[in-house]
């Protein structure tokens, strides 16, 4: 696997894991009903662990952890705004 493909896969798995954790939270607004907590926690942790492992295989460990945490921060910041935007467009239509 090329380094670019591994990095893209690490980012995709990180976004998937963060989204899975977000969808299991009681305050999430993307879906009408939250995901079951066990499934959300399991899928989220597996996705995030795989993402961190791929980052660590491609980068220095410190840089991998920094990149991974930055990705999580971006995801957990964007998801609530995405939910608000989607709800806003639902009410306008």
Buried (B, 14 or more C-beta within 10 A) or exposed (E): EEEEEBBEBBBBBBBBBBBBBBBBBEEBBBEEEBBEEEEBBEBBEBBBEBBBBBBBEBBEEEEBBEBBEEBBEEBBEBBBEBBEEEEEEEEEE
